[in-house]
Amino acid sequence: MSSAPDHFVLICSTCEGPEGAARLRSDLLPELPDCFGIRAVDCLAGCEQPIAVGFQAQGKASYVFGPIEGRADSEALVKFAHQFSASQSGWTSATDRPSALFHKTLARLPALPDQQP
């Protein structure tokens, strides 16, 4: 990981507790692109699909996925992280994302505009 990440994985630490977030963090950390940091957050409002995981970067669309369960989902998140970091806008269609995440997209939010009107 770089010392100043500009992309972030957000891991909900509420529904599955800090231990669940820590396990997922340890699965993801060694495999993420260097531009990523990982943040545990109190809630991503994916309580019906824990563990919820978000992706953020300045100037890019943001995503929330869930439920994240097991190694296949962790591997899909890592693949998505590489895809997300390579994208100028962060925007991906459901069919372009790793197949394990196809039915796990809880939200996609457009990037904030650079300047407010």
Secondary structure as GFF3:
##gff-version 3
##sequence-region A 1 117
A	DSSP	beta_strand	7	12	.	.	.	ID=ss1
A	DSSP	alpha_helix	17	28	.	.	.	ID=ss2
A	DSSP	three_ten_helix	29	31	.	.	.	ID=ss3
A	DSSP	beta_strand	36	41	.	.	.	ID=ss4
A	DSSP	beta_strand	53	57	.	.	.	ID=ss5
A	DSSP	beta_strand	62	65	.	.	.	ID=ss6
A	DSSP	alpha_helix	70	86	.	.	.	ID=ss7
A	DSSP	three_ten_helix	99	101	.	.	.	ID=ss8
A	DSSP	beta_strand	105	109	.	.	.	ID=ss9
###
